[in-house]
Amino acid sequence: MKLKEINSNGVERYKYTWKIFYAVMMLFCLPSIGLAQTRVITGLVFDENSNEPLIGASVSVQGTSNGVITGMDGTFSLKAQSQDVIQVSYVGYRTVKKTVGNNSHLRIGLAEDVNKLDEVVTIGYSAQKKINLTGAVATVDIEQLEGKPVFSVTEALQGTTPGLIITQPTSKPGSTLNVNIRGLNTLNDNNPLVLIDGVEGDMHLLNTSDIEQISILKDASASIYGSRGANGVILITTKKGAPKKSSINYEFRYGWNTPTGLPDLADSWVYAELRNEALINSGLAPEFTADQIAAFKNGTAPNCKWIDHIYKNNAPMQTHSISLTGGENKTTYYLSAAYGNQESLFVNNDNFGAKRFNVRLNLSHEFNKRLKFSVNTFYNRRETRSTAYWEEWIIEQSVRTPPIYEIKIGDEIQYPQSYAHNPLGRLEKGGYNLSSYDEVGGVINGEWNIFDKLTLKASAGTNINNTRSHTNRHAIIEESSTDISWQMCESAGRTYRLTTNVFLDYQRQFGKHSFDVMAGFAYEGNHDSSIYTDRGADGTKIPEAGYDVLGGEVVGSETLRMTNSGGAGDDALYSVVGRATYNYDDRYLVDFNIRNDHSSKFKKGRRSGVFPSLLLGWRMSEEKFYQDSQLSSILPSAKLRASIGMLGNDRIGRYSYQSVISTSPSGYMFGDRPVMTLGYGTANEMLKWEITRMINVGVDLGFLDNRLNVTFDYFFNRTKDILLQLPTPTTYGGGDPNQNAGIVSTKGWELNVNYRFNTGEVHHKLAANVSDSRNKVVSLRGEEKISNINILREGSPIWAYYAYKADGLFQNEEEIFESATPSFNVKPGDIKFVDKNGDGSITPENDKFVLGTRDPRYTFGFNYNVEWKGLDFAIFLQGVAKRTAWLRGEAVEAFHNNNTGPVLNRHIDRWTPTNPNASYPRLTATIAEAANNYQNSTFWLQNAAYLRVKNIQLGYTFPHHIVKKFFAQHLRVFASVQNPFTFSKMLDTGWDPEFGEGSGRTYPVTKTFAIGVDLKF
């Protein structure tokens, strides 16, 4: 009984035990059951450095298609379960993953991606992750372009990227800068190919705020563009919309331009004293008495430096840019408009300067997961208004004219004796030139994912350019004025470009093996036409508006000019393009490109050119032996690269292989009537491509957890079959046709360093780059060419300087007698030259030296940016460590070319018997006396190396909690100065080291002081 009870009770207790166990398990499971339920999770995504909300960040549940985009305040809302992982990504930031857990609200801070290894870089017809690049492809940090008070993106790019060589010889409104990549590869056109959203365009016209990314292909990676890639390729991608709420961005800049330097002209009394000395040294009587010199000095006679009267103290400039961006899940848009106005420093009555207008609309739509479509359209316009007289003349006259004359008395323009041209008169009364450049176009892109691994991509783009110029030059009917030329000129031109591409792209992955094969066709066609008409007359009897431009009749004209001309042309390029990419485990990288171009610029049978390239990469830091070594903790990222390829250059005249007949409306006179004549041009039917072979080796290194990144490249290029005009036998007749005869080699290196670090709440960014390139003429088939001070010779740089070597100044007649001299009359105080061959005489055939090149060497840039609690400061330095510039004429010479001016303050330290260690030769007043000194020599070559503080910025970004009260998302105000300080020995001459060479008849380079606002709603 007890046993049964016990057994019975035991059974009952067993049953109760299971009931209790189930109950306890249910209690533990209740929270899990609750958490497993899908619920709404809200959150905020922000920049962990600035605490500013991030608009448009992608928030998704990992492994699902469930995702949203953060709104204007950085917030999001989506459904998730407790075990789900929320993944947040944003361009330029590290991706963050966070488990939902018990949270119903998440605050997710994103840190900036220091090394940006996952950044996708455009490389031509496709894109690759930066970490897997095998070529010398540079990307520009767009942040370095922001806030700079410049009128074009090209100005902002200077110094930002190694190997991208940009020089700014002038700041004239509407002017363009000189751009090349890795120096000169040919004796002909060295400009790089610029593609904007895949269509060739002019980056000088772009609105900087529209740019999303700039990639620069510097080595054989450019071979995908075949015959157009030999000088490198600049790929510009404009901004696109994103599936998020609409946002409005407004950017405003206002500044004032002033010259970085002007010629340092001497005062009138100094001029008079030195003029007398020059006349006496030349065997002539002095011009000024002691009383006249005293009057100049005490202010009772003029002391008027004309150059100070043709320029304003400053000229304002302003830019405005506004954009609207946003979209829904399948449709996005980006709409922008911009306006810029840069006034000229020239004094005038017509508001000389330049204006720029930009409108852009980029749309994209995803019809389904397999079909995408986008269209980018734009309109750009540039207007320039300047003097109708050549600006070189105006600057020349303002420097040459002695300060002993007034330029203007009251309202009367002055024309002193022997100075019948007044630059101020030409600016105020001489009329104007109005030029415009309109560019309209767009590109349509389609992408069809035929099946998971095969995609068809097609695009069609067009670019239509219209140029127009109108000149209305007025004769200046003043006493003693010889500016009596009237002119009405009209010119117009149009260029139409059509570009189409069709490609198939196949991607496949087998375990650790990844393949990407692309093949397709490309076409580019160009047509341009132009017309020019000119009506003019010379004569003092022409009244205002007294001539009929259309009819050519001029009332009282003494000389009548009528000119009409025009032309048109077409060319086309058909191409077959292929690329194969192999990637093994993100360690071994191989790219092979090939392009077959067919150009209409060559004769049939010689139009085809094949341009292959091979690029290799090894990410040794991904090897197991590397990761197991101590080196991985010091150098976590290391990649070696090498490339070789062939590229072409077809930038020659359209019809160079054909003999062309030209006409002249007045080849000779028959009685009193002009007779039309025909001209016959010579040609070479055997012309073919210029071919450039490019070799590049490089290394990419990442230190300090990839916060310090170093890139180094060494390159060697060799271009053959360069087009030259070589002498032909006289029996051939006609001119010398082009031949594929020249060979040029270029070699150099590049170093780029980026470092980002924090000290407490202070965030620092450092970027530095330096590069060098040297070219050499390998072959001209034994020929050489000399042009003034430049020479084209085998074994020397392209158009190297060629002149005598100066060896001080002669001190006395005995030294002259014992030294080699040229055939000119040489006196003490004149320049002494090195006798190269030691034959006792100085001759141009035997004693000139090759003296280097005008091309910049060791170009560099340095950028430092620091940010603390919304306050930011940036300084950007740029320069050239080695460069030579040749100055002549009124830029450096006293009393140049028999003129009575100029005299610069540097001429005060001239040679005299009591000043034998002078920096300038004896003063002379005639060409005969100056003949020896004005010979091309190293005396006139200037050290044009420089260090320029390119930009300084100080800004403040207001906290989000403040600006949101005004319905804004972002507000930054700043002050910026462009080119504030320049350090160069060449500044002693009064000329900016970038202005180029020659007589200095160039609109000055300027510095700009500006303020700005960046506002986002």
Phi, psi and omega in degrees: 000313179293322179297315178301318181297317180298315178298316178299314180294325179296319178296317180297317178298324178298317179296315180297325179300317178294324178296318179295318179300315178298320181295317179296317179298321178297322179296320178291328184279339183305313178298322180294320178298320179294319182290329181292346179285141177287133179217170182275126177249129176252164180189174179226131177249129185216162175282119187290345177276312184261349185064014177280140178295148179256117182270131176086014175290145180271124180238124182214160172274120186303134178084004179231173175266007181281109182203159180218174177243138179295148183274195184297334180257014178079006183267161177213165177209128177204163181269137181203167176251166186297325181278355181289151176252122178271126180249127182239128179225152180204140183302127178088001181234158177285138178290138181240138176240137183214130179283139183297308182059222181274359186285141171252347178222130183243134170252116187239113178265134179252136177261144180298138179283103187297311183269344176051042182292335180271002179298135179267128186244133177287130182234007180110107181066358178194188180218155177223157172293140181303325183294338183255010180292138177251347182258172175278080182247119180256143173244137181274132175287107185300333178300330180288345179270342188285142174081356181281130181279075182235162184263345179216156181295332182297321177298320181290334183283340187302125176085358185277337189224131178295138179089344176268102188261114182235130176237145182239087183288344181206153174252023179305129180306129180088356181283160178248157181264161177271128185230131167213164182244120178061033174082203187258132179249347186214166176274358183247224186288120180252011181289140178286161173280129179244120179243126179248111186055036175090356182242135180300133183205182182254109183286345177295338183269351186291149169276118184304326183291346179275353189273129177264317183206146174232121176246142181235116178268117189247350183232211183295350174299339178282354183293344176298342177258007169053242187290350181254000189255004187295334180260016182089164183227135174250117181254120181245125177250127180271165187292150176240166175281174178219149180290084181205177177296151181296142175225149180243130178241133179230131179233135184225134175227137175221129184212178181229130180261137172224152181295145174287337179186149176226159178304136183269083183285145181283156176291165188297320181290326175293317178303312183299318180296316182287332176293316177301316181296318180297321179294316180296317178298336181263010178079022181244165181282148178295155185261329188245139176274168178297323180294320178296318179295320178296322179295321175300320187285325182269002174091003178275352174234161189298149168220077190241108176272110190298329182296334179287346184257351179264347180247145171284165175294324177202161179228127183284155172217152179209149175223144176229139177217131178226139181220151176235125183222150180164200179153177175248195185300323186246346182233130177231160182211153173218118182236130181217158174214144182215154179216137176224147180218118180238112181279152179279152175284345180294138172289133181194174177250007188235018178053058177299147179154199182225147175232148179226137178233136179222136172224135181217140174224117177245121181238146173217147180215135178253105182293318175201188184294345183252343187234123179233155184211141176213154177218130176242123179234154183205159170218126178234143178217138174231130177242135174231137177234123184217181181292151178284341176270151180301131180296330178300321178296315184298315180292319179302312182294325182290337179269320185288325188292127182298151180284007181277355181244143172284143178275334182202135175239113187064237177260004186264120174289136184261141176231082182295164181303135181074003178230077187273006176239124179246117183297327178291324176296319179295323180289319186274328188236356190273004179094199188208164169236129179241118180240146178223149178224117180247136180227122179226142181176192181176176179218137177250128180240138174230143181222120182239115177277092186302311165213180195309327187248357182237126183230135174259125179240134180220147178211152175219127182226155178219153179215117181245122180246133175237127177241147178210142179222134179231122179243130177231092181265132181256137169289144180255101185272085178231158178300129179077354180285138173250011175278073186246028181262120175259140181207136171233119187228136175231135173219149180211147179210154178221137175235131180239125181235131177238129181232130176226145178220139174224123183224148167251133182236121182243124180239138181211144178230129176238102182059244181269001182262129177236134180235145173218115181241129181231138177210147180180192183236150177222148179219140172221126178237140181230139174222134175221155179213155181209157177215144182219135176220141186220131174231130181204167180205150175242135178159148182274352185266003186279117178283168178304130179055034184264029177219148182263109185296316184288318183276342179079010180272136180232125181287120176070020185289144174265326178222132182242136178238133174223124181223135174225140176203167179184172180188169178204158180197161180221151169208161182212155179222118177252138186218148168246128189235141176215148176214138175230129181237132178234136182223119176252108172057031182055026179244309183251123188237131180225131174234132175233126179239148174209142179217136177244109181259145174234112186251138179285354182282355179240162180294148176305138184094345179232017186272346186268139175219135180249131187230097180262163173205152177229129181233133183235145177218144178227111176272084185294338179291349178267356178286146182296319180298328180287313183293335178275353182265165178292339181299329183295332178282334179272318185232079186291344181225127179210131181219135174255143181227150174208145180210152174212141182193166177244132179229161185239173177213114180249022184279074176232175177298151185298326189238035183294336180272000181244144173282124187250138176262129178242159181240150174233123185293340182220064180295324175203168181259134173246099189071237178253018183238136177286148181240133178289140177233161179249143176242145184242119181266145179275157183211168179229108182290346186267011180301146178216185184293147159283136183241128177245124174263125182245132175235134181216135170233141184208166178219138176243123184234142176235123179248167172051058180057037179064021174277338175246117184240134182232132176233132178228137178224144170236135184225154176217121179241145177221119181251129180238170181060035178290138182289127178223154170259101180261150181300141176241159179304145181299336179291345180292323181079157179073194180273182180269122181282165176291146175223151173277092191229334190270154174226132180228138174243148179223133176220156181180189181211162181218143176226130180228131183229132175230136182217127178233133181204164180238143169235097187067236180265009180260128184249128186243146173224128177237137176218130180220145177212150175211144180209160179213146174214142178229136178245158179214136174281114183275318183211135170234019185058041175083356182269163171212154181231138177240128178229100183057248183265004183249151179224143173248105187221144177299136180089355182244164174297161180299124179047055178291159173289140184222109187198176174287156172265122178286141182231050180085197181241142175296137183258335182200172182294326180298317179295322178297317182296324184272357186246160173287136181224157173284183183282356183281167176286112184250136181227164175304136184099352178274164183285136177260137183248152178285131177275095188299315185260000174069026183267005176086003177220156180253115180228148181295335181287329190242346192236009176269151182244150167280122194241029179094199192220158176283345185293139181291141176239147178055059175284144185211161176211149180216129181231131176232128180229134179227141183223136180212113175050047177090343178269129182229148178222139179218143175224136184232123178250147181210148179183185179225126184275341181211120177196145179239139179229139180261123176247145180211182174060212184291354176294328184221340189268137174280134178053049185300131168057050178068009178279161177274003176207176002266175167230123178257159180298334178291341178284347179299324178275063180259163182289134168216163178305333179265358178227066187289339182262033184290161178266353182227146181294176176300149181279140178224161184238000180229158179296322182299317181286333183265000188304317181294314186290331183271008173294148178295119182208171179296345178299329183260004175270130185253148173282104184260017172295148181203158169237123182239130168284101190284321182204141172230132180228142172226121185221167177219129177257120183289144179301148183298324183292342177273311186289334181290341175294338179254023177062028178248161178252334185206139176213120176232133175241147184202162171241142184217144176227131182253132180058043184291326183225137176227133180242114183197141175295335183291338178298340177297337178277348184092003184243143179291141183295345179266352192294343177117231182209168178111215189268002178078019181274061188225139174304134189291155167287142187241160168251150186230129173252128189215160171236158183205162179222133171242122186228135180229132176248000000 
